[in-house]
Structure formats: C-alpha cells, structure tokens
Amino acid sequence: MVLTRFVAPQQPAGAWVGYYEQYPFALQPPDAPLYDLVDDPGTARVLSATTFGKWGPELAEVVGAGPLTVAGVATDCCVVSTVLPAADAGVPVRVVADACAGSSDDDHGRALHLMGLYAPLVEVTTTDAVLAG
C-alpha cells in the first residue's frame, strides 16, 4: 500500500503562483499540520508531491504493471489527476468509487463519469467488488 499526499512547493512556479495567491492557506511547509495524514500510516510508504496528480516515476516503480487501485480525495482533483496519466501510461487502473469523495456529490459523480469513459483502461468499481477479488 502506498499513501499519497499533496504538499506545497517551497517556491511556487508557473500557474501554481496564481493558485497559491488564491489559496494562500495552503502555502505551508510539508511538515505543517495541514498536510498531516489523518491516520498514522504505520509501515505504509508515503509519497508526497507538489502536484495534484501523483502518477510519476516513483509511483510507477511501486505499481509496476499494475493494476493500480485508487481511493481518495478529491475525486475531481487529485484522484482524476492521478488516474488518467497512469492509464495513459498503460497501467490498468481501478477507481474505488465508494472510497473516494469529491468537493461535492455532483463533482464526485462527474469525475467518476469522466474516468469511466476511459474503460477498459480505467474501471470504476466498489469496495465490495475489490474485496471480493
């Protein structure tokens, strides 16, 4: 299992400058309480990134050929930003719909619909289906 988290960069660049002008509360160091995981990750690997999407060489190394099973928040931001590049890289992705939450119920539904359009690269599924194998 790999847990991922968004953290602010030390110095925003490009379009991120405007993002942090709009959301200055988020421009804090990675060890700020704002970026703490809700639960203790124990021995799970934690991947921190200054981007919403977490797909990249570090996660690809862990996932290998996949599948990548994704749960998290926000469906309409970090989840979709991670899922689509992973699928585009050829990794089969399962999005656990009932283990994700969006910024609103409507935004959650729209993001799930969008990712479902990428079938068979992306499968939108449920916790029960994943646990059933």
PyMOL commands that place a pseudoatom at each C-alpha (Angstrom):
pseudoatom trace, name=CA, resn=MET, resi=1, chain=A, elem=C, hetatm=0, pos=[0.000, 0.000, 0.000]
pseudoatom trace, name=CA, resn=VAL, resi=2, chain=A, elem=C, hetatm=0, pos=[1.143, 3.489, -0.840]
pseudoatom trace, name=CA, resn=LEU, resi=3, chain=A, elem=C, hetatm=0, pos=[-0.417, 6.609, 0.642]
pseudoatom trace, name=CA, resn=THR, resi=4, chain=A, elem=C, hetatm=0, pos=[-0.015, 9.862, -1.234]
pseudoatom trace, name=CA, resn=ARG, resi=5, chain=A, elem=C, hetatm=0, pos=[-0.372, 13.427, -0.114]
pseudoatom trace, name=CA, resn=PHE, resi=6, chain=A, elem=C, hetatm=0, pos=[-0.228, 16.848, -1.653]
pseudoatom trace, name=CA, resn=VAL, resi=7, chain=A, elem=C, hetatm=0, pos=[2.248, 19.312, -0.168]
pseudoatom trace, name=CA, resn=ALA, resi=8, chain=A, elem=C, hetatm=0, pos=[3.095, 22.849, -1.200]
pseudoatom trace, name=CA, resn=PRO, resi=9, chain=A, elem=C, hetatm=0, pos=[6.349, 23.545, -3.009]
pseudoatom trace, name=CA, resn=GLN, resi=10, chain=A, elem=C, hetatm=0, pos=[8.974, 25.680, -1.340]
pseudoatom trace, name=CA, resn=GLN, resi=11, chain=A, elem=C, hetatm=0, pos=[8.664, 28.207, -4.178]
pseudoatom trace, name=CA, resn=PRO, resi=12, chain=A, elem=C, hetatm=0, pos=[5.594, 28.060, -6.467]
pseudoatom trace, name=CA, resn=ALA, resi=13, chain=A, elem=C, hetatm=0, pos=[6.259, 28.392, -10.188]
pseudoatom trace, name=CA, resn=GLY, resi=14, chain=A, elem=C, hetatm=0, pos=[4.155, 28.801, -13.299]
pseudoatom trace, name=CA, resn=ALA, resi=15, chain=A, elem=C, hetatm=0, pos=[0.378, 28.526, -12.869]
pseudoatom trace, name=CA, resn=TRP, resi=16, chain=A, elem=C, hetatm=0, pos=[0.918, 27.432, -9.252]
pseudoatom trace, name=CA, resn=VAL, resi=17, chain=A, elem=C, hetatm=0, pos=[1.783, 31.066, -8.391]
pseudoatom trace, name=CA, resn=GLY, resi=18, chain=A, elem=C, hetatm=0, pos=[-1.818, 32.073, -9.104]
pseudoatom trace, name=CA, resn=TYR, resi=19, chain=A, elem=C, hetatm=0, pos=[-3.142, 29.008, -7.270]
pseudoatom trace, name=CA, resn=TYR, resi=20, chain=A, elem=C, hetatm=0, pos=[-1.336, 29.972, -4.068]
pseudoatom trace, name=CA, resn=GLU, resi=21, chain=A, elem=C, hetatm=0, pos=[-2.407, 33.601, -4.469]
pseudoatom trace, name=CA, resn=GLN, resi=22, chain=A, elem=C, hetatm=0, pos=[-5.994, 32.320, -4.453]
pseudoatom trace, name=CA, resn=TYR, resi=23, chain=A, elem=C, hetatm=0, pos=[-5.376, 29.717, -1.690]
pseudoatom trace, name=CA, resn=PRO, resi=24, chain=A, elem=C, hetatm=0, pos=[-2.598, 31.194, 0.474]
pseudoatom trace, name=CA, resn=PHE, resi=25, chain=A, elem=C, hetatm=0, pos=[-3.517, 28.968, 3.456]
pseudoatom trace, name=CA, resn=ALA, resi=26, chain=A, elem=C, hetatm=0, pos=[-2.007, 26.012, 1.564]
pseudoatom trace, name=CA, resn=LEU, resi=27, chain=A, elem=C, hetatm=0, pos=[1.448, 27.574, 1.141]
pseudoatom trace, name=CA, resn=GLN, resi=28, chain=A, elem=C, hetatm=0, pos=[2.953, 25.918, 4.198]
pseudoatom trace, name=CA, resn=PRO, resi=29, chain=A, elem=C, hetatm=0, pos=[5.969, 23.651, 4.680]
pseudoatom trace, name=CA, resn=PRO, resi=30, chain=A, elem=C, hetatm=0, pos=[5.451, 19.900, 4.148]
pseudoatom trace, name=CA, resn=ASP, resi=31, chain=A, elem=C, hetatm=0, pos=[5.670, 19.235, 7.901]
pseudoatom trace, name=CA, resn=ALA, resi=32, chain=A, elem=C, hetatm=0, pos=[2.815, 21.665, 8.704]
pseudoatom trace, name=CA, resn=PRO, resi=33, chain=A, elem=C, hetatm=0, pos=[-0.183, 20.051, 10.451]
pseudoatom trace, name=CA, resn=LEU, resi=34, chain=A, elem=C, hetatm=0, pos=[-2.316, 20.920, 7.410]
pseudoatom trace, name=CA, resn=TYR, resi=35, chain=A, elem=C, hetatm=0, pos=[-0.507, 18.187, 5.472]
pseudoatom trace, name=CA, resn=ASP, resi=36, chain=A, elem=C, hetatm=0, pos=[-0.595, 15.503, 8.167]
pseudoatom trace, name=CA, resn=LEU, resi=37, chain=A, elem=C, hetatm=0, pos=[-2.263, 12.248, 7.194]
pseudoatom trace, name=CA, resn=VAL, resi=38, chain=A, elem=C, hetatm=0, pos=[-5.467, 11.609, 9.144]
pseudoatom trace, name=CA, resn=ASP, resi=39, chain=A, elem=C, hetatm=0, pos=[-4.294, 8.209, 10.390]
pseudoatom trace, name=CA, resn=ASP, resi=40, chain=A, elem=C, hetatm=0, pos=[-0.808, 7.012, 11.253]
pseudoatom trace, name=CA, resn=PRO, resi=41, chain=A, elem=C, hetatm=0, pos=[0.490, 5.346, 8.081]
pseudoatom trace, name=CA, resn=GLY, resi=42, chain=A, elem=C, hetatm=0, pos=[2.400, 2.754, 10.091]
pseudoatom trace, name=CA, resn=THR, resi=43, chain=A, elem=C, hetatm=0, pos=[4.813, 0.992, 7.771]
pseudoatom trace, name=CA, resn=ALA, resi=44, chain=A, elem=C, hetatm=0, pos=[2.995, 2.073, 4.591]
pseudoatom trace, name=CA, resn=ARG, resi=45, chain=A, elem=C, hetatm=0, pos=[5.036, 4.060, 2.118]
pseudoatom trace, name=CA, resn=VAL, resi=46, chain=A, elem=C, hetatm=0, pos=[4.047, 7.740, 1.908]
pseudoatom trace, name=CA, resn=LEU, resi=47, chain=A, elem=C, hetatm=0, pos=[4.641, 9.554, -1.360]
pseudoatom trace, name=CA, resn=SER, resi=48, chain=A, elem=C, hetatm=0, pos=[4.476, 13.355, -1.133]
pseudoatom trace, name=CA, resn=ALA, resi=49, chain=A, elem=C, hetatm=0, pos=[4.217, 15.514, -4.237]
pseudoatom trace, name=CA, resn=THR, resi=50, chain=A, elem=C, hetatm=0, pos=[3.725, 19.194, -5.005]
pseudoatom trace, name=CA, resn=THR, resi=51, chain=A, elem=C, hetatm=0, pos=[1.248, 18.301, -7.759]
pseudoatom trace, name=CA, resn=PHE, resi=52, chain=A, elem=C, hetatm=0, pos=[-2.353, 17.129, -7.530]
pseudoatom trace, name=CA, resn=GLY, resi=53, chain=A, elem=C, hetatm=0, pos=[-1.582, 14.098, -9.664]
pseudoatom trace, name=CA, resn=LYS, resi=54, chain=A, elem=C, hetatm=0, pos=[0.684, 11.544, -8.046]
pseudoatom trace, name=CA, resn=TRP, resi=55, chain=A, elem=C, hetatm=0, pos=[1.449, 9.412, -11.114]
pseudoatom trace, name=CA, resn=GLY, resi=56, chain=A, elem=C, hetatm=0, pos=[5.124, 9.614, -11.954]
pseudoatom trace, name=CA, resn=PRO, resi=57, chain=A, elem=C, hetatm=0, pos=[8.318, 7.562, -11.810]
pseudoatom trace, name=CA, resn=GLU, resi=58, chain=A, elem=C, hetatm=0, pos=[8.180, 6.976, -8.050]
pseudoatom trace, name=CA, resn=LEU, resi=59, chain=A, elem=C, hetatm=0, pos=[4.629, 5.601, -8.035]
pseudoatom trace, name=CA, resn=ALA, resi=60, chain=A, elem=C, hetatm=0, pos=[5.220, 3.750, -11.310]
pseudoatom trace, name=CA, resn=GLU, resi=61, chain=A, elem=C, hetatm=0, pos=[8.141, 1.942, -9.675]
pseudoatom trace, name=CA, resn=VAL, resi=62, chain=A, elem=C, hetatm=0, pos=[5.892, 0.736, -6.863]
pseudoatom trace, name=CA, resn=VAL, resi=63, chain=A, elem=C, hetatm=0, pos=[2.937, -0.202, -9.087]
pseudoatom trace, name=CA, resn=GLY, resi=64, chain=A, elem=C, hetatm=0, pos=[4.845, -1.861, -11.919]
pseudoatom trace, name=CA, resn=ALA, resi=65, chain=A, elem=C, hetatm=0, pos=[2.442, -3.349, -14.464]
pseudoatom trace, name=CA, resn=GLY, resi=66, chain=A, elem=C, hetatm=0, pos=[-0.468, -2.840, -12.081]
pseudoatom trace, name=CA, resn=PRO, resi=67, chain=A, elem=C, hetatm=0, pos=[-3.246, -2.840, -11.511]
pseudoatom trace, name=CA, resn=LEU, resi=68, chain=A, elem=C, hetatm=0, pos=[-3.322, 0.419, -9.606]
pseudoatom trace, name=CA, resn=THR, resi=69, chain=A, elem=C, hetatm=0, pos=[-6.268, 0.634, -7.208]
pseudoatom trace, name=CA, resn=VAL, resi=70, chain=A, elem=C, hetatm=0, pos=[-7.124, 4.211, -6.256]
pseudoatom trace, name=CA, resn=ALA, resi=71, chain=A, elem=C, hetatm=0, pos=[-9.181, 5.593, -3.377]
pseudoatom trace, name=CA, resn=GLY, resi=72, chain=A, elem=C, hetatm=0, pos=[-9.021, 9.131, -2.059]
pseudoatom trace, name=CA, resn=VAL, resi=73, chain=A, elem=C, hetatm=0, pos=[-9.994, 12.766, -2.160]
pseudoatom trace, name=CA, resn=ALA, resi=74, chain=A, elem=C, hetatm=0, pos=[-10.809, 14.703, -4.065]
pseudoatom trace, name=CA, resn=THR, resi=75, chain=A, elem=C, hetatm=0, pos=[-12.249, 12.588, -6.863]
pseudoatom trace, name=CA, resn=ASP, resi=76, chain=A, elem=C, hetatm=0, pos=[-12.481, 15.677, -9.062]
pseudoatom trace, name=CA, resn=CYS, resi=77, chain=A, elem=C, hetatm=0, pos=[-8.907, 16.786, -8.383]
pseudoatom trace, name=CA, resn=CYS, resi=78, chain=A, elem=C, hetatm=0, pos=[-6.161, 14.520, -7.063]
pseudoatom trace, name=CA, resn=VAL, resi=79, chain=A, elem=C, hetatm=0, pos=[-7.862, 11.231, -7.988]
pseudoatom trace, name=CA, resn=VAL, resi=80, chain=A, elem=C, hetatm=0, pos=[-8.590, 12.109, -11.614]
pseudoatom trace, name=CA, resn=SER, resi=81, chain=A, elem=C, hetatm=0, pos=[-5.170, 13.792, -11.928]
pseudoatom trace, name=CA, resn=THR, resi=82, chain=A, elem=C, hetatm=0, pos=[-3.507, 10.548, -10.849]
pseudoatom trace, name=CA, resn=VAL, resi=83, chain=A, elem=C, hetatm=0, pos=[-5.741, 8.034, -12.634]
pseudoatom trace, name=CA, resn=LEU, resi=84, chain=A, elem=C, hetatm=0, pos=[-5.671, 9.422, -16.173]
pseudoatom trace, name=CA, resn=PRO, resi=85, chain=A, elem=C, hetatm=0, pos=[-1.857, 9.696, -16.525]
pseudoatom trace, name=CA, resn=ALA, resi=86, chain=A, elem=C, hetatm=0, pos=[-1.450, 6.182, -15.062]
pseudoatom trace, name=CA, resn=ALA, resi=87, chain=A, elem=C, hetatm=0, pos=[-3.976, 4.774, -17.539]
pseudoatom trace, name=CA, resn=ASP, resi=88, chain=A, elem=C, hetatm=0, pos=[-2.320, 6.718, -20.354]
pseudoatom trace, name=CA, resn=ALA, resi=89, chain=A, elem=C, hetatm=0, pos=[0.962, 5.046, -19.369]
pseudoatom trace, name=CA, resn=GLY, resi=90, chain=A, elem=C, hetatm=0, pos=[-0.716, 1.672, -19.922]
pseudoatom trace, name=CA, resn=VAL, resi=91, chain=A, elem=C, hetatm=0, pos=[-1.333, 0.699, -16.311]
pseudoatom trace, name=CA, resn=PRO, resi=92, chain=A, elem=C, hetatm=0, pos=[-4.770, -0.797, -15.620]
pseudoatom trace, name=CA, resn=VAL, resi=93, chain=A, elem=C, hetatm=0, pos=[-6.482, 1.370, -13.009]
pseudoatom trace, name=CA, resn=ARG, resi=94, chain=A, elem=C, hetatm=0, pos=[-9.365, 0.577, -10.652]
pseudoatom trace, name=CA, resn=VAL, resi=95, chain=A, elem=C, hetatm=0, pos=[-11.098, 3.570, -9.068]
pseudoatom trace, name=CA, resn=VAL, resi=96, chain=A, elem=C, hetatm=0, pos=[-12.999, 2.566, -5.937]
pseudoatom trace, name=CA, resn=ALA, resi=97, chain=A, elem=C, hetatm=0, pos=[-15.958, 4.935, -6.242]
pseudoatom trace, name=CA, resn=ASP, resi=98, chain=A, elem=C, hetatm=0, pos=[-17.315, 4.495, -2.711]
pseudoatom trace, name=CA, resn=ALA, resi=99, chain=A, elem=C, hetatm=0, pos=[-13.831, 5.013, -1.255]
pseudoatom trace, name=CA, resn=CYS, resi=100, chain=A, elem=C, hetatm=0, pos=[-13.473, 8.428, -2.913]
pseudoatom trace, name=CA, resn=ALA, resi=101, chain=A, elem=C, hetatm=0, pos=[-15.052, 11.786, -2.187]
pseudoatom trace, name=CA, resn=GLY, resi=102, chain=A, elem=C, hetatm=0, pos=[-15.315, 14.866, -4.328]
pseudoatom trace, name=CA, resn=SER, resi=103, chain=A, elem=C, hetatm=0, pos=[-15.567, 18.522, -3.494]
pseudoatom trace, name=CA, resn=SER, resi=104, chain=A, elem=C, hetatm=0, pos=[-19.331, 17.975, -3.883]
pseudoatom trace, name=CA, resn=ASP, resi=105, chain=A, elem=C, hetatm=0, pos=[-21.522, 14.961, -4.682]
pseudoatom trace, name=CA, resn=ASP, resi=106, chain=A, elem=C, hetatm=0, pos=[-22.115, 16.333, -8.193]
pseudoatom trace, name=CA, resn=ASP, resi=107, chain=A, elem=C, hetatm=0, pos=[-18.395, 16.906, -8.817]
pseudoatom trace, name=CA, resn=HIS, resi=108, chain=A, elem=C, hetatm=0, pos=[-17.640, 13.395, -7.494]
pseudoatom trace, name=CA, resn=GLY, resi=109, chain=A, elem=C, hetatm=0, pos=[-20.187, 11.929, -9.919]
pseudoatom trace, name=CA, resn=ARG, resi=110, chain=A, elem=C, hetatm=0, pos=[-18.869, 13.916, -12.869]
pseudoatom trace, name=CA, resn=ALA, resi=111, chain=A, elem=C, hetatm=0, pos=[-15.283, 12.836, -12.156]
pseudoatom trace, name=CA, resn=LEU, resi=112, chain=A, elem=C, hetatm=0, pos=[-16.328, 9.163, -11.910]
pseudoatom trace, name=CA, resn=HIS, resi=113, chain=A, elem=C, hetatm=0, pos=[-18.215, 9.515, -15.190]
pseudoatom trace, name=CA, resn=LEU, resi=114, chain=A, elem=C, hetatm=0, pos=[-15.175, 11.077, -16.863]
pseudoatom trace, name=CA, resn=MET, resi=115, chain=A, elem=C, hetatm=0, pos=[-12.844, 8.312, -15.669]
pseudoatom trace, name=CA, resn=GLY, resi=116, chain=A, elem=C, hetatm=0, pos=[-15.398, 5.681, -16.718]
pseudoatom trace, name=CA, resn=LEU, resi=117, chain=A, elem=C, hetatm=0, pos=[-15.107, 6.971, -20.278]
pseudoatom trace, name=CA, resn=TYR, resi=118, chain=A, elem=C, hetatm=0, pos=[-11.554, 5.587, -20.288]
pseudoatom trace, name=CA, resn=ALA, resi=119, chain=A, elem=C, hetatm=0, pos=[-12.725, 1.957, -19.999]
pseudoatom trace, name=CA, resn=PRO, resi=120, chain=A, elem=C, hetatm=0, pos=[-11.216, -0.553, -20.340]
pseudoatom trace, name=CA, resn=LEU, resi=121, chain=A, elem=C, hetatm=0, pos=[-8.074, 1.311, -19.209]
pseudoatom trace, name=CA, resn=VAL, resi=122, chain=A, elem=C, hetatm=0, pos=[-9.951, 2.549, -16.139]
pseudoatom trace, name=CA, resn=GLU, resi=123, chain=A, elem=C, hetatm=0, pos=[-12.524, 0.517, -14.227]
pseudoatom trace, name=CA, resn=VAL, resi=124, chain=A, elem=C, hetatm=0, pos=[-14.813, 2.328, -11.801]
pseudoatom trace, name=CA, resn=THR, resi=125, chain=A, elem=C, hetatm=0, pos=[-15.685, -0.208, -9.121]
pseudoatom trace, name=CA, resn=THR, resi=126, chain=A, elem=C, hetatm=0, pos=[-16.773, -0.566, -5.484]
pseudoatom trace, name=CA, resn=THR, resi=127, chain=A, elem=C, hetatm=0, pos=[-15.136, -1.600, -2.242]
pseudoatom trace, name=CA, resn=ASP, resi=128, chain=A, elem=C, hetatm=0, pos=[-17.243, -4.779, -2.159]
pseudoatom trace, name=CA, resn=ALA, resi=129, chain=A, elem=C, hetatm=0, pos=[-16.090, -5.758, -5.658]
pseudoatom trace, name=CA, resn=VAL, resi=130, chain=A, elem=C, hetatm=0, pos=[-12.422, -5.158, -4.808]
pseudoatom trace, name=CA, resn=LEU, resi=131, chain=A, elem=C, hetatm=0, pos=[-12.666, -7.163, -1.574]
pseudoatom trace, name=CA, resn=ALA, resi=132, chain=A, elem=C, hetatm=0, pos=[-14.476, -9.984, -3.395]
pseudoatom trace, name=CA, resn=GLY, resi=133, chain=A, elem=C, hetatm=0, pos=[-11.469, -10.275, -5.701]
for i in range(1, 133): cmd.bond("trace and resi %d" % i, "trace and resi %d" % (i + 1))
show_as sticks, trace
zoom trace
